[in-house]
Amino acid sequence: MCGIAGYFLREGAAQTAKVRAMCDEIRHRGPDDDGYYVDGPCAIGMRRLSIIDLTTGHQPMSNEDGSIWVVFNGEIYDYQELRARLIARGHAFRTSSDTEVLVHLYEDEGIEGLHRLRGMFAFCIWDGRRRKVLLVRDRFGKKPLYYAALPQGLYFGSELKSLRAVGVPLELDREALRLYFQFTDIPDPFSIFQAIRKLEPGGWLECAADGTIRKGRYWRMPPPVAENPPNFSEEDTCARIREKFDESVRIRMIADVPLGAFLSGGIDSSSVVASMALQSPEPVKTFSIGFQEAEFNELSYAAAVAKKYGTEHHEILVKPDCVSLVERLVRQFDEPFADSSAIPTFIVSEFARQHVKVALSGDGGDELFGGYDSFQVVQKLARFDAIPQPLRKVISAVADRLPYSAYGKNYLHMISRPTPLERYFESNYAPYLLRRELLQPEWMLPCDGAYLARTFADCLLPDGSDALSQALYFEATSKLSGDMLVKVDRMSMAASLEVRSPLLDHELADIAAGIPHAWKIRNGQGKYILIRALGDRLPPKIMNRPKMGFAIPLAGWLRGPLREMLRDHLDSPRFLERGIVSPPFVRHMLDEHQTSRRDNRSWLWALLVLEMWFRDHEQRSAPCPLETAMA
């Protein structure tokens, strides 16, 4: 696991000092080692967290004649199979590292070889013969990769910090900020800055010496199947899931350093720990955290799994210094990001890092197997599909006239949406009525399906797809890469811990996509088929528990230890005069929350994160002009 960075100039010579500065910004991603390679206009570099081949895995790494070089962030789980195949084809290896497979595979098959890779990764290949750079990102987007294609050349890095370090233009992207108000994160391929984009999951980008850019996709998430395929057997499907799941766990247990697992006590993380224990000759190291507030404390569930499998269990009950922790974590993301479960993710990562360098997690089960409650809401909303469009227009006119006090109870605006897709976005993300009161008009996104289809073209299914298929596909593509995986990557890397997600194996995802809706959600239970396949491994206490998110007592924190920080930021002239929000309404939301008349934690947190990001950005903005910084 590493952080990577570099650049490729159209004119002039690259400099080691500059790529070193880019990598210094992401030292937390790889504190064990660093390395750099410069060839004329191209400079690539890395920071390494040593996991496999500790002695000879130094990067950048080249092929036999030094014409092809790579810097790599991630793990290739089938590298031993690929290595044997490439050796049989005449390639000579100098190391036992999975990194070296990449240069030989590229030399052998070029971009076509990408489909052979099974893992999580972001990497850059410098092809010295053809004088071109290739950037690649894994299928789900587990590992980040930012880039800026400028007149001077191409710049890239694992985090925005690296691009800041060399003076890439930092003009805000207003469209990205509008999307933040809809989703509380900034989805791919946007970033908060106009000049910087994120390489899409499953995508590649090639830059030639004259600055020509080519882009493509080597993998797309298969669309989910709505109806039962013929000759489909639940028993056979459960067997396939169990076999592929165990294989996915097993190949992610390969490491030359201590390894463990996060254990929240939920179905997904408990299933991962069970599989690890069944395949490991040694007790699995497991890590759990809890909070003093009982409704957020899952330690008893985690302890039940740990006891059943005799794990080497570690747990802590935390009451963190909220103010200093929030300030630190907001800066770590580099752009506005308001998923508050980042806080416990960082705490458990930092805790686990005291004992291991790699941890397996249960991320991905809800997205692939229909575990979110919102998917069941989508099914219930299907009964509104029969409402005629003329009647929807009448309902919409009535809804628009209702006061804000109806927010949370006003379903009319949602019902009035003309398509199932729009109703899903209205019910699951920022409601129109709230955004209308909170935001100045220019910061409101269009509500129509045409905008959604245009903006999320790679994350939505064709018109005519049923609403649940659309929701499953969107959550497993855009929301997964823009929220869940961003959170896990940044928070684990802040603690210099590698996190692996067996449920987000693309071969397991292929199986999940072919499972009909009725086997994912049945009788009000999400992940029905996954539980049927793996549930016999778990204690009854886990099977019968209510679903909980990986959450914190945020509402109480905002009324308690974070109250002063909240007021200082959201009721300040500095924030209110930015021209983004309605000052009276922000004050109204603050008062509602502090007096417990309404729980506004999600939106107050999103606004707090935004203003903290603005202040940090303004403080860190480089004073030097672009021409000097990039000379």
BELMO-V624909 format. One record per residue. N is the residue number from 1. RES is the residue in three letters. SS is DSSP state (2 for helix, 1 for strand, 0 for the rest). OMEGA is omega as a letter, one per 40 degrees, with the letter a starting at -180 (999 if undefined). NEAR is the number of other ideal C-beta (glycine too) atoms within 8 Angstrom. Layout:
n: [N N]
res: [RES RES]
ss: [SS SS]
omega: [OMEGA OMEGA]
near: [NEAR NEAR]
//
This chain:
n: [1 2 3 4 5 6 7 8 9 10 11 12 13 14 15 16 17 18 19 20 21 22 23 24 25 26 27 28 29 30 31 32 33 34 35 36 37 38 39 40 41 42 43 44 45 46 47 48 49 50 51 52 53 54 55 56 57 58 59 60 61 62 63 64 65 66 67 68 69 70 71 72 73 74 75 76 77 78 79 80 81 82 83 84 85 86 87 88 89 90 91 92 93 94 95 96 97 98 99 100 101 102 103 104 105 106 107 108 109 110 111 112 113 114 115 116 117 118 119 120 121 122 123 124 125 126 127 128 129 130 131 132 133 134 135 136 137 138 139 140 141 142 143 144 145 146 147 148 149 150 151 152 153 154 155 156 157 158 159 160 161 162 163 164 165 166 167 168 169 170 171 172 173 174 175 176 177 178 179 180 181 182 183 184 185 186 187 188 189 190 191 192 193 194 195 196 197 198 199 200 201 202 203 204 205 206 207 208 209 210 211 212 213 214 215 216 217 218 219 220 221 222 223 224 225 226 227 228 229 230 231 232 233 234 235 236 237 238 239 240 241 242 243 244 245 246 247 248 249 250 251 252 253 254 255 256 257 258 259 260 261 262 263 264 265 266 267 268 269 270 271 272 273 274 275 276 277 278 279 280 281 282 283 284 285 286 287 288 289 290 291 292 293 294 295 296 297 298 299 300 301 302 303 304 305 306 307 308 309 310 311 312 313 314 315 316 317 318 319 320 321 322 323 324 325 326 327 328 329 330 331 332 333 334 335 336 337 338 339 340 341 342 343 344 345 346 347 348 349 350 351 352 353 354 355 356 357 358 359 360 361 362 363 364 365 366 367 368 369 370 371 372 373 374 375 376 377 378 379 380 381 382 383 384 385 386 387 388 389 390 391 392 393 394 395 396 397 398 399 400 401 402 403 404 405 406 407 408 409 410 411 412 413 414 415 416 417 418 419 420 421 422 423 424 425 426 427 428 429 430 431 432 433 434 435 436 437 438 439 440 441 442 443 444 445 446 447 448 449 450 451 452 453 454 455 456 457 458 459 460 461 462 463 464 465 466 467 468 469 470 471 472 473 474 475 476 477 478 479 480 481 482 483 484 485 486 487 488 489 490 491 492 493 494 495 496 497 498 499 500 501 502 503 504 505 506 507 508 509 510 511 512 513 514 515 516 517 518 519 520 521 522 523 524 525 526 527 528 529 530 531 532 533 534 535 536 537 538 539 540 541 542 543 544 545 546 547 548 549 550 551 552 553 554 555 556 557 558 559 560 561 562 563 564 565 566 567 568 569 570 571 572 573 574 575 576 577 578 579 580 581 582 583 584 585 586 587 588 589 590 591 592 593 594 595 596 597 598 599 600 601 602 603 604 605 606 607 608 609 610 611 612 613 614 615 616 617 618 619 620 621 622 623 624 625 626 627 628 629 630 631]
res: [MET CYS GLY ILE ALA GLY TYR PHE LEU ARG GLU GLY ALA ALA GLN THR ALA LYS VAL ARG ALA MET CYS ASP GLU ILE ARG HIS ARG GLY PRO ASP ASP ASP GLY TYR TYR VAL ASP GLY PRO CYS ALA ILE GLY MET ARG ARG LEU SER ILE ILE ASP LEU THR THR GLY HIS GLN PRO MET SER ASN GLU ASP GLY SER ILE TRP VAL VAL PHE ASN GLY GLU ILE TYR ASP TYR GLN GLU LEU ARG ALA ARG LEU ILE ALA ARG GLY HIS ALA PHE ARG THR SER SER ASP THR GLU VAL LEU VAL HIS LEU TYR GLU ASP GLU GLY ILE GLU GLY LEU HIS ARG LEU ARG GLY MET PHE ALA PHE CYS ILE TRP ASP GLY ARG ARG ARG LYS VAL LEU LEU VAL ARG ASP ARG PHE GLY LYS LYS PRO LEU TYR TYR ALA ALA LEU PRO GLN GLY LEU TYR PHE GLY SER GLU LEU LYS SER LEU ARG ALA VAL GLY VAL PRO LEU GLU LEU ASP ARG GLU ALA LEU ARG LEU TYR PHE GLN PHE THR ASP ILE PRO ASP PRO PHE SER ILE PHE GLN ALA ILE ARG LYS LEU GLU PRO GLY GLY TRP LEU GLU CYS ALA ALA ASP GLY THR ILE ARG LYS GLY ARG TYR TRP ARG MET PRO PRO PRO VAL ALA GLU ASN PRO PRO ASN PHE SER GLU GLU ASP THR CYS ALA ARG ILE ARG GLU LYS PHE ASP GLU SER VAL ARG ILE ARG MET ILE ALA ASP VAL PRO LEU GLY ALA PHE LEU SER GLY GLY ILE ASP SER SER SER VAL VAL ALA SER MET ALA LEU GLN SER PRO GLU PRO VAL LYS THR PHE SER ILE GLY PHE GLN GLU ALA GLU PHE ASN GLU LEU SER TYR ALA ALA ALA VAL ALA LYS LYS TYR GLY THR GLU HIS HIS GLU ILE LEU VAL LYS PRO ASP CYS VAL SER LEU VAL GLU ARG LEU VAL ARG GLN PHE ASP GLU PRO PHE ALA ASP SER SER ALA ILE PRO THR PHE ILE VAL SER GLU PHE ALA ARG GLN HIS VAL LYS VAL ALA LEU SER GLY ASP GLY GLY ASP GLU LEU PHE GLY GLY TYR ASP SER PHE GLN VAL VAL GLN LYS LEU ALA ARG PHE ASP ALA ILE PRO GLN PRO LEU ARG LYS VAL ILE SER ALA VAL ALA ASP ARG LEU PRO TYR SER ALA TYR GLY LYS ASN TYR LEU HIS MET ILE SER ARG PRO THR PRO LEU GLU ARG TYR PHE GLU SER ASN TYR ALA PRO TYR LEU LEU ARG ARG GLU LEU LEU GLN PRO GLU TRP MET LEU PRO CYS ASP GLY ALA TYR LEU ALA ARG THR PHE ALA ASP CYS LEU LEU PRO ASP GLY SER ASP ALA LEU SER GLN ALA LEU TYR PHE GLU ALA THR SER LYS LEU SER GLY ASP MET LEU VAL LYS VAL ASP ARG MET SER MET ALA ALA SER LEU GLU VAL ARG SER PRO LEU LEU ASP HIS GLU LEU ALA ASP ILE ALA ALA GLY ILE PRO HIS ALA TRP LYS ILE ARG ASN GLY GLN GLY LYS TYR ILE LEU ILE ARG ALA LEU GLY ASP ARG LEU PRO PRO LYS ILE MET ASN ARG PRO LYS MET GLY PHE ALA ILE PRO LEU ALA GLY TRP LEU ARG GLY PRO LEU ARG GLU MET LEU ARG ASP HIS LEU ASP SER PRO ARG PHE LEU GLU ARG GLY ILE VAL SER PRO PRO PHE VAL ARG HIS MET LEU ASP GLU HIS GLN THR SER ARG ARG ASP ASN ARG SER TRP LEU TRP ALA LEU LEU VAL LEU GLU MET TRP PHE ARG ASP HIS GLU GLN ARG SER ALA PRO CYS PRO LEU GLU THR ALA MET ALA]
ss: [0 1 1 1 1 1 1 1 1 0 0 0 0 0 0 2 2 2 2 2 2 2 2 2 0 0 2 2 2 0 1 0 1 1 1 1 1 1 1 0 0 1 1 1 1 1 1 1 0 0 0 0 0 0 0 0 0 0 0 0 1 1 0 0 0 0 0 1 1 1 1 1 1 1 1 1 0 0 2 2 2 2 2 2 2 2 2 2 0 0 0 0 0 0 0 0 0 2 2 2 2 2 2 2 2 2 2 2 2 2 2 2 2 2 2 2 0 0 1 1 1 1 1 1 1 1 1 0 0 0 0 1 1 1 1 1 1 0 0 0 0 0 0 0 0 1 1 1 1 1 0 0 1 1 1 1 1 0 0 2 2 2 2 2 0 0 0 0 0 0 0 1 0 2 2 2 2 2 2 2 2 2 2 0 0 0 0 0 0 0 0 0 1 0 0 0 1 1 0 0 0 0 1 1 1 1 1 1 0 0 0 0 1 1 1 1 1 0 0 0 0 0 0 0 0 0 0 0 0 0 0 0 0 2 2 2 2 2 2 2 2 2 2 2 2 2 2 2 2 2 2 0 0 0 0 0 0 0 1 1 1 1 0 0 0 0 2 2 2 2 2 2 2 2 2 2 2 2 2 0 0 0 0 0 1 1 1 1 1 1 1 0 0 2 2 2 0 0 2 2 2 2 2 2 2 2 2 2 2 0 0 1 1 1 1 1 1 1 0 0 0 2 2 2 2 2 2 2 2 2 2 2 2 0 0 0 0 0 0 0 0 2 2 2 2 2 2 2 2 2 2 2 0 0 0 0 0 1 1 1 1 0 0 0 2 2 2 2 2 0 0 0 2 2 2 2 2 2 2 2 2 2 2 2 2 2 0 0 2 2 2 2 2 2 2 2 2 2 2 2 2 0 0 2 2 2 0 0 0 0 0 2 2 2 2 2 0 0 0 2 2 2 2 2 2 2 2 2 0 0 0 2 2 2 2 2 2 2 1 0 2 2 2 0 0 0 0 0 2 2 2 2 2 2 2 0 0 0 0 0 0 0 0 0 0 0 2 2 2 2 2 2 2 2 2 2 2 2 2 2 2 2 2 2 2 2 2 2 2 2 2 2 2 2 0 0 0 1 1 1 1 2 2 2 0 2 2 2 2 2 2 2 2 0 0 0 2 2 2 2 0 1 0 0 1 0 0 2 2 2 2 2 2 2 2 2 2 0 0 2 2 2 2 0 0 0 0 0 0 0 0 0 0 2 2 2 2 2 2 0 0 0 2 2 2 2 2 2 2 2 0 0 2 2 2 2 0 0 0 0 1 0 2 2 2 2 2 2 2 2 2 2 2 2 0 0 0 0 0 0 2 2 2 2 2 2 2 2 2 2 2 2 2 2 2 2 2 2 2 2 0 0 0 0 0 2 2 2 2 0 0]
omega: [a i a i i i a a i i i a i a i a a i i i i a i a a a a i a a a a i i a i i i i a a i i a a i a i a a a a a a a a a i e a a i a a i a a a a i a i i i i a i a a i i a i i a i i i i i i a i a i a i a a i a a a i i i a a a a a a a a i a i a i a i a i i i i a i a i i i i i a i a a a a i i a i i i i i a i a a a i a i i i i a a a i a a i i a a i a i a i i i i i i i i a a i i a i e a i a a a a a i i i a i a a i i i i i a a i i a i i i i i i i i i i a i a a i i i i a a i a i a i i i i a a a i a i i i a a i i i i i a i a i a i i i a i a a a i i i a i i i a a a a i a i i i a a a i i i a i a a i a a a a i i a i i i i a a i a i a i i i i a i a i a a a a i i a a i a a a i i a a a i a i i a i i i a a i i i a a i a a i i i i a i a i a a a a a i a a i a i i i i i a a a a i a a a a a i i i i i i i i i a a a a a i a i i a i a i a a i a a a a a i i i i i a a a a a a a a a i a i i a a i a a i i i i a a a a i a a a a a a a a i i a i a i a a a i i a i a a a a i a a i a a a a a i i a a a a i i i i a i i i i a a a i i a i i i i i a a a a a a a i i a a i i a i i a a i i i a a a a i a i i i a a a a i i i i i a i i a a i i a i a a i a a i a i a a a i a i a i a a i i a a i a i a i i i i i a i a a i i i i i a a a a i i i i i i a a i i i a i i a i a a a i a i a a i a a a 999]
near: [11 15 17 19 16 17 14 11 11 9 5 5 7 15 8 9 6 11 17 11 10 17 17 8 13 16 11 9 14 16 7 6 9 11 11 13 12 11 9 7 12 13 13 15 17 18 15 14 13 10 11 12 10 7 4 8 14 7 13 13 13 11 10 6 4 8 8 14 14 16 17 15 14 14 13 13 9 11 11 6 7 13 11 8 8 13 10 6 7 5 11 6 10 5 10 7 12 12 12 12 13 13 15 12 13 14 8 10 8 6 10 6 11 10 7 9 12 10 12 11 15 15 13 13 13 15 12 10 6 6 8 9 13 12 15 13 15 15 9 14 14 12 13 11 13 16 14 13 8 10 5 7 12 13 12 15 18 15 13 13 10 17 14 13 10 13 12 12 10 10 7 9 11 6 7 14 14 11 13 15 13 10 12 11 12 14 12 10 6 12 12 14 14 7 9 12 10 12 14 11 11 13 12 14 11 12 13 11 7 5 11 6 10 7 7 7 9 9 9 6 11 8 9 12 10 8 6 7 8 4 4 9 6 9 6 8 14 11 9 9 15 10 8 12 15 11 8 13 14 9 10 11 11 6 10 7 10 9 11 14 14 14 15 12 16 12 16 13 14 17 15 15 16 14 15 13 12 8 9 9 2 4 8 13 13 16 15 18 13 12 11 6 8 4 5 11 11 12 12 9 14 16 12 12 18 14 7 9 10 7 13 8 10 11 11 8 10 8 5 7 5 9 9 7 11 13 9 8 13 12 8 9 12 9 11 13 14 12 11 10 11 13 12 11 13 13 11 12 15 11 11 15 11 5 9 12 12 14 16 16 12 15 11 13 14 12 13 12 13 12 13 9 7 9 16 10 10 15 9 7 13 11 6 8 7 5 8 6 6 6 8 13 9 8 12 11 8 9 12 7 5 9 4 8 4 9 10 5 5 10 6 11 14 11 11 11 11 7 7 12 11 13 14 14 10 13 10 9 7 9 10 9 13 11 13 8 9 12 11 8 5 4 9 9 9 6 8 7 9 7 10 12 10 7 7 11 7 8 9 11 7 4 4 3 9 8 13 14 13 14 13 13 15 13 13 11 12 11 13 15 14 12 12 12 13 14 13 14 12 13 14 13 12 12 11 11 14 11 13 11 13 13 14 14 10 10 9 15 15 9 12 11 12 8 12 11 12 7 11 15 13 8 4 5 8 14 13 13 14 13 11 9 12 15 9 4 8 14 8 6 9 14 10 5 9 3 8 9 5 7 10 10 10 10 9 8 11 13 9 7 6 12 10 6 10 12 9 7 13 13 10 9 5 8 13 11 6 8 4 7 12 9 7 6 11 14 9 8 13 14 9 10 16 8 6 7 6 8 6 10 11 8 10 14 12 13 13 14 12 11 13 12 13 10 10 10 9 7 6 7 7 8 3 6 6 7 6 8 10 8 4]
//
